[in-house]
Amino acid sequence: MAEGDAGSDQRQNEEIEAMAAIYGEEWCVIDDCAKIFCIRISDDIDDPKWTLCLQVMLPNEYPGTAPPIYQLNAPWLKGQERADLSNSLEEIYIQNIGESILYLWVEKIRDVLIQKSQLTEPGPDVKKKTEEEDVEYEEDVILACQPENPVKALDFDTSENRTIEIEELPPIDHGIPITDRRSTFQAHLAPVVCPKQVKMVLSKLYENKKIASATHNIYAYRIYCEDKQTFLQDCEDDGETAAGGRLLHLMEILNVRNVMVVVSRWYGGILLGPDRFKHINNCARNILVEKNYTNSPEESSKALGKNKKVRKDKKRSEH
């Protein structure tokens, strides 16, 4: 496999894992080998009035040189309404060339459904049809778009961003552990506004003998620099190759700020394969949602479109 193909494959996997962690059962794998996925989007999760299924296929060259192909499935979506929604998705692609766009697409569609539900018109006659019937209805136009390029790091001194040195240890919360085949995963979360606090949180966590004895302590953080309107962010694998980058990717998609997440893994002797990344991301997402670090979909979509500048902090040797 060429180096470019390997890079595309890794970036695809990171985006797929992040989408699965964010949307849970709404996200469905149609064909793993062919990279075909479907997500069911509604205006209201508890009492849906309007629902649409977005199906996407990721070519091998995506996201580097080829776009994802998508399909909009909904019995009520026809004519100008379909064209307007398709144009909106194309605009998102044009405005975010080189970035992950699947999340933006999903939330744009959800915004459209929410706006539609607020109108006086009643819901579709097929409202009570089963999920299978809705998914099978296919009167579709296939369009193409493309995301994500690595964001270039900005070169500026972090001392410019924080005129006041904050030395207080932030509070640390601990998530509910996930156990699979004798491996256990647990997330820890702390609010941070400077790299020094990141080190303080890590030091405090390592005072706990159980956490210190974990096979891996993967972490990532994002700090928003108000004066430059950029993010200071970094991550650490701690021996679990690529896990830190995947965790940071999830935090970017969720558009969280001023927070760090550490995921401890205690290896139980049975290899989990790619499932370990799923558990790491799910642990992180659960505690971020629980502690209200995730924005509303509308805020996240807008912020992701605006905040593209990121500075990656220098790697640290300490764990």
C-alpha positions as a Markdown table, in Angstrom:
| # | Residue | x | y | z |
|---|---|---|---|---|
| 1 | Met | 0.0 | 0.0 | 0.0 |
| 2 | Ala | 1.4 | 3.4 | -1.0 |
| 3 | Glu | 2.1 | 5.9 | 1.8 |
| 4 | Gly | -0.6 | 8.2 | 0.6 |
| 5 | Asp | -3.2 | 5.4 | 0.6 |
| 6 | Ala | -2.1 | 4.4 | 4.1 |
| 7 | Gly | -2.6 | 7.9 | 5.3 |
| 8 | Ser | -6.0 | 8.2 | 3.7 |
| 9 | Asp | -7.0 | 4.9 | 5.3 |
| 10 | Gln | -6.0 | 6.1 | 8.8 |
| 11 | Arg | -7.8 | 9.4 | 8.4 |
| 12 | Gln | -10.9 | 7.6 | 7.2 |
| 13 | Asn | -10.8 | 5.2 | 10.2 |
| 14 | Glu | -10.4 | 8.2 | 12.6 |
| 15 | Glu | -13.4 | 10.0 | 11.1 |
| 16 | Ile | -15.5 | 6.8 | 11.1 |
| 17 | Glu | -14.7 | 6.1 | 14.8 |
| 18 | Ala | -15.5 | 9.6 | 15.7 |
| 19 | Met | -18.8 | 9.6 | 14.0 |
| 20 | Ala | -19.7 | 6.3 | 15.6 |
| 21 | Ala | -18.8 | 7.6 | 19.0 |
| 22 | Ile | -20.8 | 10.8 | 18.5 |
| 23 | Tyr | -23.9 | 9.3 | 17.1 |
| 24 | Gly | -24.1 | 5.8 | 18.6 |
| 25 | Glu | -27.0 | 3.8 | 17.2 |
| 26 | Glu | -27.9 | 6.5 | 14.7 |
| 27 | Trp | -24.7 | 5.6 | 12.8 |
| 28 | Cys | -24.9 | 2.3 | 10.9 |
| 29 | Val | -22.3 | 0.3 | 9.0 |
| 30 | Ile | -23.8 | -0.9 | 5.7 |
| 31 | Asp | -20.6 | -2.4 | 4.2 |
| 32 | Asp | -17.4 | -2.1 | 6.2 |
| 33 | Cys | -15.1 | -3.3 | 3.3 |
| 34 | Ala | -16.7 | -0.9 | 0.8 |
| 35 | Lys | -16.7 | 1.9 | 3.4 |
| 36 | Ile | -20.5 | 2.5 | 3.1 |
| 37 | Phe | -22.3 | 3.9 | 6.1 |
| 38 | Cys | -25.7 | 5.3 | 6.8 |
| 39 | Ile | -26.9 | 7.7 | 9.5 |
| 40 | Arg | -30.6 | 8.3 | 10.4 |
| 41 | Ile | -31.2 | 12.0 | 11.2 |
| 42 | Ser | -34.3 | 13.4 | 12.9 |
| 43 | Asp | -35.5 | 16.8 | 14.0 |
| 44 | Asp | -36.2 | 15.4 | 17.5 |
| 45 | Ile | -34.6 | 12.2 | 18.9 |
| 46 | Asp | -37.5 | 11.5 | 21.3 |
| 47 | Asp | -40.4 | 12.5 | 19.1 |
| 48 | Pro | -39.3 | 12.7 | 15.5 |
| 49 | Lys | -41.6 | 14.4 | 13.0 |
| 50 | Trp | -39.2 | 14.5 | 10.0 |
| 51 | Thr | -36.5 | 11.9 | 9.4 |
| 52 | Leu | -33.9 | 11.5 | 6.6 |
| 53 | Cys | -31.2 | 8.8 | 6.0 |
| 54 | Leu | -27.9 | 10.0 | 4.8 |
| 55 | Gln | -25.8 | 7.3 | 3.1 |
| 56 | Val | -22.1 | 7.9 | 2.4 |
| 57 | Met | -19.5 | 5.9 | 0.6 |
| 58 | Leu | -15.8 | 6.7 | 1.1 |
| 59 | Pro | -13.5 | 5.9 | -1.8 |
| 60 | Asn | -10.0 | 4.7 | -1.2 |
| 61 | Glu | -8.6 | 8.1 | -2.2 |
| 62 | Tyr | -10.8 | 10.0 | 0.3 |
| 63 | Pro | -10.0 | 12.4 | 2.0 |
| 64 | Gly | -6.8 | 13.2 | 0.1 |
| 65 | Thr | -7.8 | 13.4 | -3.6 |
| 66 | Ala | -11.3 | 12.1 | -4.0 |
| 67 | Pro | -14.6 | 13.1 | -2.4 |
| 68 | Pro | -17.1 | 11.0 | -0.5 |
| 69 | Ile | -20.2 | 10.0 | -2.4 |
| 70 | Tyr | -23.5 | 10.5 | -0.6 |
| 71 | Gln | -27.2 | 9.7 | -1.1 |
| 72 | Leu | -30.2 | 11.3 | 0.6 |
| 73 | Asn | -33.1 | 8.9 | 1.4 |
| 74 | Ala | -36.5 | 10.3 | 2.5 |
| 75 | Pro | -39.9 | 9.7 | 1.0 |
| 76 | Trp | -40.9 | 13.3 | 1.4 |
| 77 | Leu | -37.7 | 14.8 | 0.0 |
| 78 | Lys | -38.4 | 15.9 | -3.6 |
| 79 | Gly | -37.9 | 18.6 | -6.2 |
| 80 | Gln | -36.7 | 22.0 | -5.0 |
| 81 | Glu | -36.4 | 20.9 | -1.4 |
| 82 | Arg | -34.0 | 18.1 | -2.4 |
| 83 | Ala | -32.0 | 20.5 | -4.6 |
| 84 | Asp | -31.8 | 23.2 | -1.9 |
| 85 | Leu | -30.5 | 20.6 | 0.7 |
| 86 | Ser | -28.0 | 19.3 | -1.8 |
| 87 | Asn | -26.8 | 22.8 | -2.6 |
| 88 | Ser | -26.4 | 23.5 | 1.1 |
| 89 | Leu | -24.2 | 20.4 | 1.5 |
| 90 | Glu | -22.1 | 21.4 | -1.5 |
| 91 | Glu | -21.6 | 24.9 | 0.1 |
| 92 | Ile | -20.4 | 23.3 | 3.3 |
| 93 | Tyr | -17.8 | 21.3 | 1.2 |
| 94 | Ile | -16.7 | 24.5 | -0.6 |
| 95 | Gln | -16.3 | 26.4 | 2.6 |
| 96 | Asn | -14.4 | 23.7 | 4.4 |
| 97 | Ile | -12.2 | 22.2 | 1.7 |
| 98 | Gly | -9.5 | 20.1 | 3.3 |
| 99 | Glu | -11.4 | 19.4 | 6.5 |
| 100 | Ser | -13.7 | 16.7 | 7.9 |
| 101 | Ile | -17.2 | 17.4 | 6.7 |
| 102 | Leu | -19.4 | 14.4 | 7.6 |
| 103 | Tyr | -20.2 | 15.9 | 11.0 |
| 104 | Leu | -21.0 | 19.2 | 9.4 |
| 105 | Trp | -23.3 | 17.5 | 6.8 |
| 106 | Val | -25.2 | 15.6 | 9.5 |
| 107 | Glu | -25.8 | 18.7 | 11.6 |
| 108 | Lys | -26.8 | 20.8 | 8.6 |
| 109 | Ile | -29.4 | 18.2 | 7.7 |
| 110 | Arg | -30.6 | 18.2 | 11.3 |
| 111 | Asp | -30.9 | 22.0 | 11.2 |
| 112 | Val | -33.0 | 21.8 | 8.1 |
| 113 | Leu | -35.3 | 19.2 | 9.7 |
| 114 | Ile | -35.6 | 21.3 | 12.9 |
| 115 | Gln | -36.5 | 24.3 | 10.8 |
| 116 | Lys | -39.0 | 22.3 | 8.8 |
| 117 | Ser | -40.6 | 20.9 | 12.0 |
| 118 | Gln | -41.1 | 24.5 | 13.3 |
| 119 | Leu | -43.3 | 25.3 | 10.3 |
| 120 | Thr | -47.0 | 24.9 | 10.4 |
| 121 | Glu | -47.1 | 22.1 | 7.8 |
| 122 | Pro | -47.9 | 18.6 | 9.2 |
| 123 | Gly | -45.4 | 15.8 | 9.2 |
| 124 | Pro | -45.3 | 13.4 | 6.3 |
| 125 | Asp | -47.9 | 10.7 | 5.8 |
| 126 | Val | -45.2 | 8.1 | 6.1 |
| 127 | Lys | -44.4 | 9.2 | 9.6 |
| 128 | Lys | -45.3 | 5.9 | 11.2 |
| 129 | Lys | -43.6 | 3.7 | 8.7 |
| 130 | Thr | -40.9 | 1.4 | 10.0 |
| 131 | Glu | -37.2 | 2.2 | 9.8 |
| 132 | Glu | -36.7 | -0.5 | 7.2 |
| 133 | Glu | -39.4 | 0.9 | 4.9 |
| 134 | Asp | -37.9 | 4.4 | 5.1 |
| 135 | Val | -34.4 | 3.2 | 4.4 |
| 136 | Glu | -35.6 | 1.1 | 1.4 |
| 137 | Tyr | -37.2 | 4.1 | -0.3 |
| 138 | Glu | -34.5 | 5.4 | -2.7 |
| 139 | Glu | -35.3 | 8.3 | -5.1 |
| 140 | Asp | -31.9 | 9.9 | -5.0 |
| 141 | Val | -29.4 | 12.2 | -6.6 |
| 142 | Ile | -25.8 | 11.2 | -6.0 |
| 143 | Leu | -23.4 | 14.1 | -5.3 |
| 144 | Ala | -19.8 | 14.3 | -4.3 |
| 145 | Cys | -17.7 | 16.2 | -1.7 |
| 146 | Gln | -14.4 | 16.0 | 0.1 |
| 147 | Pro | -13.0 | 16.8 | 3.6 |
| 148 | Glu | -10.0 | 17.1 | 5.8 |
| 149 | Asn | -6.3 | 18.1 | 5.4 |
| 150 | Pro | -4.0 | 18.3 | 8.3 |
| 151 | Val | -4.2 | 21.8 | 9.9 |
| 152 | Lys | -1.0 | 23.7 | 9.8 |
| 153 | Ala | 0.5 | 24.6 | 13.2 |
| 154 | Leu | 0.8 | 28.2 | 14.0 |
| 155 | Asp | 4.1 | 29.3 | 15.3 |
| 156 | Phe | 3.7 | 31.5 | 18.3 |
| 157 | Asp | 4.8 | 31.5 | 21.9 |
| 158 | Thr | 2.2 | 30.3 | 24.4 |
| 159 | Ser | 3.4 | 32.9 | 26.9 |
| 160 | Glu | 1.7 | 35.6 | 24.7 |
| 161 | Asn | -1.7 | 34.0 | 25.3 |
| 162 | Arg | -1.7 | 33.8 | 29.1 |
| 163 | Thr | -0.6 | 37.0 | 31.0 |
| 164 | Ile | -1.7 | 35.4 | 34.3 |
| 165 | Glu | -0.1 | 32.1 | 35.3 |
| 166 | Ile | -2.7 | 29.8 | 36.7 |
| 167 | Glu | -1.2 | 27.5 | 39.2 |
| 168 | Glu | -4.4 | 26.1 | 40.8 |
| 169 | Leu | -5.0 | 22.4 | 40.3 |
| 170 | Pro | -8.3 | 22.0 | 38.4 |
| 171 | Pro | -11.0 | 19.6 | 39.6 |
| 172 | Ile | -10.8 | 16.1 | 38.0 |
| 173 | Asp | -13.8 | 13.9 | 37.2 |
| 174 | His | -13.8 | 10.2 | 36.5 |
| 175 | Gly | -16.0 | 8.4 | 34.0 |
| 176 | Ile | -17.8 | 5.1 | 34.2 |
| 177 | Pro | -15.4 | 2.3 | 33.2 |
| 178 | Ile | -16.0 | 0.1 | 30.1 |
| 179 | Thr | -14.8 | -3.5 | 30.3 |
| 180 | Asp | -14.4 | -5.8 | 27.2 |
| 181 | Arg | -12.6 | -9.1 | 27.2 |
| 182 | Arg | -10.8 | -8.3 | 30.5 |
| 183 | Ser | -9.5 | -5.0 | 29.3 |
| 184 | Thr | -10.9 | -2.0 | 31.2 |
| 185 | Phe | -11.1 | 1.6 | 29.9 |
| 186 | Gln | -11.8 | 4.7 | 32.1 |
| 187 | Ala | -11.9 | 8.3 | 31.2 |
| 188 | His | -10.8 | 11.2 | 33.4 |
| 189 | Leu | -11.6 | 14.9 | 32.6 |
| 190 | Ala | -10.4 | 18.2 | 33.9 |
| 191 | Pro | -10.9 | 21.8 | 32.8 |
| 192 | Val | -7.6 | 23.4 | 31.7 |
| 193 | Val | -6.6 | 26.9 | 30.4 |
| 194 | Cys | -2.8 | 26.5 | 30.1 |
| 195 | Pro | -0.2 | 23.8 | 29.5 |
| 196 | Lys | 1.0 | 24.0 | 33.1 |
| 197 | Gln | -2.5 | 22.8 | 34.3 |
| 198 | Val | -2.2 | 19.9 | 31.9 |
| 199 | Lys | 1.0 | 18.8 | 33.7 |
| 200 | Met | -0.6 | 19.3 | 37.1 |
| 201 | Val | -3.5 | 17.1 | 36.2 |
| 202 | Leu | -1.3 | 14.4 | 34.9 |
| 203 | Ser | 0.9 | 14.5 | 38.0 |
| 204 | Lys | -2.2 | 14.3 | 40.2 |
| 205 | Leu | -3.6 | 11.4 | 38.3 |
| 206 | Tyr | -0.4 | 9.5 | 38.6 |
| 207 | Glu | -0.5 | 9.8 | 42.4 |
| 208 | Asn | -3.3 | 7.3 | 42.1 |
| 209 | Lys | -1.6 | 3.9 | 42.1 |
| 210 | Lys | -4.3 | 2.2 | 40.0 |
| 211 | Ile | -4.1 | 4.9 | 37.3 |
| 212 | Ala | -0.3 | 4.9 | 37.4 |
| 213 | Ser | -0.3 | 1.1 | 36.9 |
| 214 | Ala | -2.5 | 1.3 | 33.8 |
| 215 | Thr | -1.0 | -0.2 | 30.6 |
| 216 | His | -1.7 | 3.1 | 28.8 |
| 217 | Asn | -2.8 | 6.5 | 29.8 |
| 218 | Ile | -3.8 | 8.2 | 26.5 |
| 219 | Tyr | -4.7 | 11.9 | 26.7 |
| 220 | Ala | -5.5 | 14.9 | 24.6 |
| 221 | Tyr | -6.4 | 18.5 | 25.4 |
| 222 | Arg | -7.7 | 21.6 | 23.6 |
| 223 | Ile | -7.2 | 25.2 | 25.0 |
| 224 | Tyr | -8.8 | 28.1 | 23.3 |
| 225 | Cys | -6.6 | 31.2 | 23.0 |
| 226 | Glu | -9.1 | 34.1 | 23.0 |
| 227 | Asp | -6.7 | 36.8 | 21.9 |
| 228 | Lys | -5.6 | 35.0 | 18.8 |
| 229 | Gln | -8.8 | 33.0 | 18.3 |
| 230 | Thr | -6.8 | 29.8 | 17.9 |
| 231 | Phe | -6.5 | 26.5 | 19.7 |
| 232 | Leu | -3.5 | 25.2 | 21.6 |
| 233 | Gln | -3.8 | 21.4 | 21.5 |
| 234 | Asp | -1.8 | 18.3 | 21.8 |
| 235 | Cys | -2.1 | 14.6 | 22.5 |
| 236 | Glu | -0.2 | 11.6 | 23.8 |
| 237 | Asp | -0.4 | 7.9 | 22.8 |
| 238 | Asp | 1.5 | 6.5 | 25.8 |
| 239 | Gly | 2.4 | 3.4 | 23.9 |
| 240 | Glu | -1.1 | 2.9 | 22.3 |
| 241 | Thr | -0.1 | 3.8 | 18.7 |
| 242 | Ala | -2.4 | 6.4 | 17.1 |
| 243 | Ala | -4.8 | 6.5 | 20.1 |
| 244 | Gly | -4.0 | 10.0 | 21.1 |
| 245 | Gly | -4.5 | 11.4 | 17.7 |
| 246 | Arg | -7.9 | 9.7 | 17.4 |
| 247 | Leu | -8.9 | 11.0 | 20.7 |
| 248 | Leu | -7.9 | 14.5 | 19.7 |
| 249 | His | -9.8 | 14.1 | 16.4 |
| 250 | Leu | -13.0 | 13.3 | 18.4 |
| 251 | Met | -12.5 | 16.4 | 20.5 |
| 252 | Glu | -12.0 | 18.5 | 17.4 |
| 253 | Ile | -15.2 | 17.2 | 15.8 |
| 254 | Leu | -17.1 | 17.8 | 19.1 |
| 255 | Asn | -15.5 | 21.3 | 19.1 |
| 256 | Val | -14.7 | 21.1 | 22.9 |
| 257 | Arg | -12.5 | 23.7 | 24.4 |
| 258 | Asn | -10.5 | 24.3 | 27.6 |
| 259 | Val | -10.6 | 20.7 | 28.6 |
| 260 | Met | -8.3 | 17.7 | 28.7 |
| 261 | Val | -9.4 | 14.0 | 28.7 |
| 262 | Val | -7.2 | 11.1 | 29.9 |
| 263 | Val | -8.3 | 7.6 | 29.1 |
| 264 | Ser | -6.7 | 4.8 | 31.1 |
| 265 | Arg | -6.5 | 1.3 | 29.7 |
| 266 | Trp | -5.7 | -1.8 | 31.8 |
| 267 | Tyr | -4.9 | -4.6 | 29.3 |
| 268 | Gly | -6.4 | -7.9 | 30.2 |
| 269 | Gly | -4.4 | -10.2 | 28.1 |
| 270 | Ile | -6.7 | -10.5 | 25.1 |
| 271 | Leu | -6.1 | -8.4 | 22.0 |
| 272 | Leu | -9.0 | -6.2 | 21.1 |
| 273 | Gly | -7.9 | -5.0 | 17.7 |
| 274 | Pro | -9.7 | -1.8 | 16.4 |
| 275 | Asp | -12.3 | -2.2 | 19.2 |
| 276 | Arg | -9.8 | -0.6 | 21.6 |
| 277 | Phe | -10.1 | 2.7 | 19.7 |
| 278 | Lys | -13.9 | 2.5 | 19.8 |
| 279 | His | -13.8 | 2.1 | 23.6 |
| 280 | Ile | -11.3 | 4.9 | 24.1 |
| 281 | Asn | -13.4 | 7.3 | 22.1 |
| 282 | Asn | -16.7 | 6.2 | 23.7 |
| 283 | Cys | -15.2 | 6.7 | 27.2 |
| 284 | Ala | -14.1 | 10.2 | 26.2 |
| 285 | Arg | -17.4 | 11.1 | 24.5 |
| 286 | Asn | -19.5 | 9.9 | 27.4 |
| 287 | Ile | -17.6 | 12.0 | 30.0 |
| 288 | Leu | -17.5 | 15.1 | 27.7 |
| 289 | Val | -21.3 | 14.9 | 27.3 |
| 290 | Glu | -21.9 | 14.2 | 31.0 |
| 291 | Lys | -19.9 | 17.3 | 32.0 |
| 292 | Asn | -21.6 | 19.5 | 29.3 |
| 293 | Tyr | -18.5 | 20.2 | 27.2 |
| 294 | Thr | -20.2 | 19.4 | 24.0 |
| 295 | Asn | -21.9 | 22.4 | 22.3 |
| 296 | Ser | -25.3 | 22.2 | 20.7 |
| 297 | Pro | -25.2 | 20.9 | 17.1 |
| 298 | Glu | -25.8 | 24.4 | 15.7 |
| 299 | Glu | -23.0 | 26.0 | 17.7 |
| 300 | Ser | -20.6 | 23.2 | 16.9 |
| 301 | Ser | -21.3 | 23.5 | 13.1 |
| 302 | Lys | -20.8 | 27.2 | 13.2 |
| 303 | Ala | -17.6 | 27.1 | 15.3 |
| 304 | Leu | -16.1 | 24.3 | 13.2 |
| 305 | Gly | -16.5 | 26.5 | 10.1 |
| 306 | Lys | -14.9 | 29.5 | 11.8 |
| 307 | Asn | -12.1 | 28.2 | 14.0 |
| 308 | Lys | -9.6 | 26.6 | 11.6 |
| 309 | Lys | -6.4 | 27.8 | 13.2 |
| 310 | Val | -4.7 | 25.4 | 15.5 |
| 311 | Arg | -1.3 | 25.5 | 17.2 |
| 312 | Lys | 0.1 | 22.1 | 18.3 |
| 313 | Asp | 2.0 | 22.3 | 21.5 |
| 314 | Lys | 5.5 | 20.9 | 21.8 |
| 315 | Lys | 5.6 | 17.3 | 22.7 |
| 316 | Arg | 6.4 | 16.6 | 26.4 |
| 317 | Ser | 8.5 | 13.7 | 27.6 |
| 318 | Glu | 6.8 | 13.3 | 31.0 |
| 319 | His | 3.7 | 11.1 | 31.4 |
